[in-house]
Amino acid sequence: MNASSTPFPPIIIPRSEHSISRAAISPNALKVLYRLKEAGYQGFLVGGAVRDLLLGITPKDFDVATNALPEEVRRLFRNCRLIGRRFRLAHVHFGNEIIEVATFRATAAPEREDTEEADPESEGDGAEGAKAEPAPTYDSEHRAFDQRGRILRDNIYGTIEEDVWRRDFAANGLYYNIEDFSIWDFVDGVRDVQARRLKLIGDPETRYREDPVRMLRAVRFAAKLDFSIEPATEAPLAKLAYLLDGVPPARLFDECLKLFLSGFGVKAYRLLQKYGLFAHLFPLSAAAFALPPYAYAQEMLQRGLMNTDERIAADKAVTPTFLFAVLLWSAVLRELNERQAGPAPDLSQLMQACDTVLRAQQSRVAIPRRFGIPMRELLMLQPRFNRRSGVKSLSILQHPRFRAAYDFLLLRAQVGVADPELAQWWTDIQVLPQEERVALVQARPAEPLTEGTGAAVPGRRRRRRRRGGAART
């Protein structure tokens, strides 16, 4: 399948032969579709929403495709805002819900989620160390490619017959027509949904080179939907994993949140490792996992992701701060050991190790300061848990990162690098009245302090050492 195949007619599945009901579609999405129809334009519900509705899943988003130009969509909706640099999109706002409306595009343009970029008018703190895009090359005044063949910009509008070829997977290439409630299927996507199968539209290697993030999307959809990856779509993943090195780090940050904080993080992580993609997102962590002193951190990461998945399933809050702390912990410990910090390094050395790892990580997955700084604070609280004598030891309970740091301590105890008795002590003391807390810590014998910290940094294994020795944690 390729661009030259666009005249191929769709299979049109009438309402009587599919399971999608308008009752399952967002009322706001229906408003957009009906207004487009009444104005004489085509309006289709597209992509993941159609796929999920066929699977009986409530879609997270309802996206619309139309032959109306973005400016024409804006004229139809007073609550519409145009966004995007590479692709001009219309966002129609209904309170907290946004219906995204995209004009049909010509062949080879990536799908909406493949190409999310900052709005020129949007605000944000950005991420330090983000890579600059390589200089683009052009094959026309509209379309730009980088040196690896990745599409950087494409503003050529087209027809629905062309639009389908910019979609990534056949299961995502379905169109629900508001005109007669039929499904238009150009790429045999309905059969893929029924088979729970991911298959790229077009030549897989070419599509991955156009946009390497499609490799992460393959993993994400396979993990989220419990789909298999069709052999031809799966085959190039390991070979082309290196292409992720050229993707802007800020974009990979967004993709990591979708992979790890959507309720299927454990499955996503295992697939990333299977296809060699994880090492291109977190190279320092992957390198540390391969070394015996830090191998336990991989089990710790999977337990952390499992806990996160359970919290999401229970509709509890999760934070990228904790996620990145678990992801980078092994790299921080390795950096600390390589500094020959001694058996009880001080907090300044731990801070320097955190900062070094965070700076290096920005070249792959950019972590914004609003998450990087709290992550560092969380890790630097770990030595303080070892101190349990004296009233001052209770001040950690008032720290804004205490709860996340305590959860991190529990993780370490679960994998055997923190004393379970220590974790239980901090579990119990949280529920005691203040008077009993004070009495408990005052009754404990004074603990010897090490310069700068009051406790050794936890988590590293004893190493063979010369005089003075490397840090034991």
N, C-alpha and C positions, 0 to 999 in steps of 0.2 A: 504494500500500500504506500502511495506517495502522493505528492501534490498533483501529478498528472491524472490521478484517479478521481478527481473531484466530481466529474459528471456522473459518477456511479450513483444511481438513485438509492434512497434509503428504503429500508423495510419499515413500513408504517403499521404499527400495532394499534388497532382500534381500542377504544375504552373497554369494550366487552371482553378483551383478551389480555388485559393486564390488571394489576391489583392496586394501582395508585388512585386514591380518592382525594378530591379537593378538600375534604374534611381534615386530611392530614397535612395540608399545605398551609403555611403561615398566611393568615388573612391579609397581612400587609403585602406579601409577595403576590397574592391574588389581585389586590388593588392595582399594583404596578402592571401586572400582565393585562388586566382588563382595560386599563387606561391606554396602554399601548395599542391594544386591539381596536378600541373605539376611535383612536386617532389615525387608524389606517396602517399601523405598523405591525410587523410580526413580533410576537412575544413568546419566548420559550423558557420554561424552567430547565436549568441545565446542570450537568456535571454531577458532583457528589450527592446533591439533593435527590436527583432522580434515582441514582444507584441506591441510596439509603432507603428511600420510600419503597423501592422494589424488595429490599431486604426486610422491610418491616421495622426499620430503625428511624427514630425521629431525627431529621437532619439538624445539624448545628447551625448551618447557614442555608439561605435560599437565594441562589444567584440566578440572574435572568440574562438571556441573550436576545438581541433584537437587531433589526436592520435600521433602526433609528440611530442617527449620529449622536454623539454625546451632547452636543449643543441643543439638539432637538429634544432629547430626554430632559434636559434642564428646563426647557421652555414648558414641558408638560407638568413638571413638579416643582412647586415653590420650595419644597423641602429637600431639594437636590443640590449636591455639591460635586463638582468635577475634581478629580484627584489624579495623581500619577504623572510620572515623567516619561517612562518608556511606553506606557499604554494609558491612554486617556479613558478613565472609567467614571461612571456616574454612580454616586452613592445617594440613595434616597432614604432620608432619615424618618423613622417613626418612633419617637421616644428613644428607647435603648436599642431598638432593632434597626439595622441598616440592611437594605436590600441593594445589592450591587448589580448594576446594569452595565453590561459590556456590549459594544457594537460588534457584529460579526466581523471577523478579521480574515485577511487573506491567508494563504497557506504558509505553514512553517512558523507562525507566531506562537510562542508558548502559551500555555493556559494561565489564567489569572493567578493561581497560587504559585505558579512557577516563577512569577515575575514581580512579586510585591516589592515596592520600593518606597522610599520616603516621599511623601507629598512635598512639593516645593514650599507649600505653606504650612506644613506640619511642624510641630515643636517636639523637642526631645533632647536629652543630654548626650546622645550618641554614645560611642564606645571608643576608648582610647586604642590607638594602634591599628585602626582599621586600614586595610590595604587600599591603595588607589587602584581603580580599574585600569587594565592595560589599554593602551591606545587602540581605538577601534579601527576597523577597515570597513569600507562601504561598497555595496554592489548596486546601490541606487541612492537617490536622495532620501529615501525613507528607511532603509534597513541597514543596520550596522552589526558586524560580527567582530569578536576578538580573535586573537591569533590561534586559538584552539578550535575555532568554529562555533563558539557559543554566541547565541543571538543576544545582542545588547539592546537593540531598539527596533521596533517594527510598528509603524503606525498606518499600515496599509489596510483599509477596510475592504471587506469582501462580502460573500454570500454565505448562507448557512452551509451550502455544499463545500465551501472552502474552509469555513470556520471549524468544522469537525476535525480537520487535519492538524490544527494547532493543539488539540487536546492531547494529553499524555497517554492515558490507558483507555482501552476500549470500554471498560466498565464505567469510566467517567465521561464517555463520549456520547451520552444519550440526551435527547431533547424531548421535553413534555410540551406539547402544543396546546396553548390555551384556546385555540380556535375550535377544536373538536375533541380535546382531551386525549388525543392519541400520543403515542411515543414514536419518535423518528429515530431510527437506528441505522447509521451508515456503516458501522464497523463491527457488527455482530456482538455488540456490547451486552445485550440482554442475555445472550447465552453465556457470556463470561460471568455475569452476575449470578446466574443460576448455578454455574459450576464453581462459584467462589474462586475465581481465577483472575490474576493480574496479567495483562498482555499489553505491551506497548503498541501504539499505533505507529506503523512505519518501521524502518530498520532500527533495531535497538541501539546499536553502537552510534549511529548518526544522531539519534534523539538524545542519548546521554551526553554526547559531545556538544550538542546545541545548548543543553542546560544540565550540568552535572547534578544539580539538586534533584533531578528526577530519580537518581539512585536512592536518595534519602526518602523520597516520596514512595518509591516502591517498597522500601522497608516499612515505612509508616503505615501504608494501607494494608500490607500483609499482616502486620502486627495488630492493627486496629480491628480489621474485619475478619481476621483468621482466614485470609485468602492464601492460596498457593501462588507462587510466581512462575509463570509459564517458562519452560526451559530456555527458549531463545531470548526472552527478556532477562532471565537470570544470568545467562552465560557471561556477558561482558562485565558484570559488576566488579569482580575482584580485579580484573585487568585494568579497568578504567577508574578505580578508586582514587588514583592520584589526581584526577581532574578536580576533586574537591579542594585541592590546595589553591586553586585559582579563583574560587568563589569568594566574594566579599565576606569578611568575617562577621559583619553585622547581620547579614542575611542568614548565615549559618547559626547565629545565636537564636534567631526566630525559629529555625527548623529544629534546633535542639529542644526548645520549649515544647514544640508540637510532638516530638518523639518521646520525651521523657516525662512530660507533665500533662498527659491526656488520658491516663488510666491504663496504659499498656506498655509502660516503660521497660519492664523486665523482658518482654518479648522483643521489643525494639532493640534493646541492648544486645541480646543474643544474636539477632540477625545482623546487626552492625558488625559484630565480631566475626560472624560466619563469613561475611563477604569482604572483610578487610577494610571496612569503612571507618570503624571507630578510631583507628590509629591516625587517620587523617583529620579527625575532629579534635582529638585529645592526645597528641603524640607523646607528651611527657608522661601522662598517666599510663598509656599503653606500654611505654618502655619500662616504667616501674613495675607494672604487673608481671613482666617477664623475669624479674629478679626475685630470688627466693625471699629476701627479707621483707618484701612488700607484696608478695603474691596474695596474702590474705586480704588485701584491700579490694581485690576483685570480688571476693565473696561479700565483703562489706558493702560494695556498690550494689550488688544484686539484692542484698537484703534491704538496703535503703530504697531502691526502686520498688521493691515489693511493698514496703511500708507506704510509699507514696501512692502506688496503685490502689492500695486498700483505703487510704484516706480519700482519694478521689471517688472511689466507689461508694463511700459513706457520705459523700458531699461535704467533706471537710476541707479546710483551706490548706494549700500547699504553697511553697515559695521557691523560686529559683535559687535563693541564697543557700538553702540547705542542699539542694541538688548539686550545685557546683562545689560546695564544700566536700561532699562525698566523692564527686568525680575527680577532684584535684588533690585529695588528701595524700595519696601515695606519692605524687610528684613533690609535694611540699616536704614530706619526710625524707625523701631521697635528697632533695636539695639541702636540707638541714644536715643530714649525715655527711654530705660531700663538703660541707663547710668545716668538718672536723670539730663540731661544736662541743664535744666533751660529754660526760655522762649526764650532766644536768644543764643544758644550754639555757641562757637567759632569754627573756621575752623579746629582746631586741633582735636576737638571732632568728627566732621563730618569725618575727615580723618581716625580717629581710628575706627569709625563705619564701614566705607567702607572696611578698611583692615581686620577687624574681619570677616565680611561677606564673603569677597573674600577668605580668608584662609579656612573658613568652607566649602565653595562651592567646593574647589579643591578636596575634598574627593568623590564628586559625578560627577560633570561635570567640568573637569579641564579647566580653562580659562587661556590661555597663557599670559605672561606679556605684550606682544605687544598689547593685547586688554584690559587687566585688568588695566594697568596704565592709558591709555586714558579714560577708563570708569570712574575711580575715579576722574580724572580732570573734566570730563563733569559734574558729580554730584556736585563737589565742586564749580563749577561756578554758580549754582542755586541761592545761597544767594546774589551774586553780582548783579543780575538783579534787586533787590529791591532798589539799590542805583542809583539814577538818577540825583543827583546834583553834581556840580563840574566837572571840566574838566577830572579829574582822572577817573571818572565813565565811560568815553568813551574808556578807554584802553581795556575793555573787547572785543570791536569790533575787536581788533587785535589778540586776543588769537586764537591759532590754533584750539581749540575745540569750538570756538564760535558758528559756524553754527549748530553743533550737539546739543550743550547746548541750543541754541535758539529753535530748534525743540522740545527739551524736555520740555522747558517752555510752548510752545504752547500746547503740550499734557496735561500738568498739568492744563492749563487754560480750556481746553475742558472738563475736568472731574470736574471742580469746585474747585480745591485746589490752583489755582493761579488766581490773579485778571485779568480778561480779558482786563481791561484798561492798565495794566502793559504790557501784551503781545502785545497789539496794539501799545503801545509807542515804544517798541523795534522793532516792525515791521516797523513803520514809520521812525524812526531815521536812519535806515540803508540806506535809499535811499536819504537822505538829503546831500547836500554839506557840507564839513567839517565846513565852517564858520557858517552855520545855526545850525549844531549840537552843536557847542561850545556855541553859543548864547542861544540855548534852555536849555542846562544844567546849564548855568550860571544864567539864569532867574529863575530857580527853587529855592525855599527856602532851606537852608541847612537842611539836614536830620540828626537826632540824630544817633550817632554811638553806637553800642554795642561792647564790648571788643572783639577784635580779628576778627570780621567779617564785621562789618558795616551793617549787616542785619540778620534777623532771618532765620534759615533754613526752607525752605518752604515744605509743604506737609503733616505735621502731624496735627491731630485734637486736640482740647483742651481737657485736661483730668482733672478730679477732682484732686485737688492738696492740699497738706498741705502747710505750710508756705514756701515761696520761690517758690513752684510750679514746676511741670514738664514742659517740653518744649512745647510751642505752636508754630506750624509752619504752 
